[in-house]
Amino acid sequence: MAKVTFTVNELHASDPGLARELESEISSAAERSDPRPSLDCRILVDRDLEGRPARVRVQFERPGWVKSFGVSLKQPLRDVRQAAEGVLGSR
């Protein structure tokens, strides 16, 4: 069960509620999928042509190890959890 430390979450600036929900989904996925004790996570925002948040890129990091995935903000939050479980399960 990995404890996730969110080192960056760019979504906090534009939508703090959604940022917290994403962190919760990612933490839940890590608890289920990763037996190692700790994991750093960065949530980066990709914007559309009008400057609105459109996608997030999620990066998991440990020394010597990085995994990432991207998700549209139009997708349901459960897709974030499923993608995180997939990435963490593919150690």
N, C-alpha and C positions, 0 to 999 in steps of 0.2 A: 504494500500500500504506500504509494508515494505522496509525500506532502508537497504541494505545488507552491512555489514562491513566484508571484507575478512581479517580475522585475520592470516590465513596461506594459502599460495598457493605454494605448493612444485613444481608445474609445471613451475614456473617462471625460475628456475635454468636451465632447459633443453630446454624449448620452450616458451619463453615469449609471442609470438604472440598467440599461442594456449591458454596459460594461460589467456590472456585478453579476448579471444573469449568465453572461458568457463565462466568467470566472467560475461560477458555481457548476456549470455543465462540464467544464474542463477538469475541475477538481474531482468531480464525481467519476469521470472517465479514468483519471489517473488512479484513483482509489481502487477501482475494479481491475485495471489492466496492467499496472506496473508495480512489481513487488519491491523495487528499490526504494530506499527511504526518502529521497528528496529529488526534486526536479525543478529547474527554473523554466519559466514560461514568459514569452513576449507576445503581446497581441498588438499587431500593427495594422493600421487602417489604410486602405486604398480608396481614393476618392473618385467620384464620377467627374464629368466635364464641368459640372456646376460647382464642384468643390464639396459635395455632400458625401458622407461616408457611404461606400457601396459594397465593399468587401473587407473582410479581415483576413490577415495572414497570422497563423498561430505557429510559433516556433518553440519547440521544447529543447532544452540545452542541459548538458552535463559536460564535464571536462572530456574532450575527445569524442563527443557525440552530439549530433544535432539532427532533429527530425522536424518537418514542418508540413503544413497543409493550408489551403485557402478555402474560404466559404463566403458565398454571397450573403449579405445581410437581409436579403429577401427570403432566404431559406428558413425553415423552422429551426428553433434552437436545438431540438433533438438531433439535427444533422451535425451540429458542432460536436455533440457528445459522441455520436457514432464515428465521425471522422477522427476524433482524438483517440477513441478506443482502437480504431484501425491502425493508426500510426504507432501508438504505444505498444500494440500487440505485435507489431512487426519488428521488434528489437532485433 
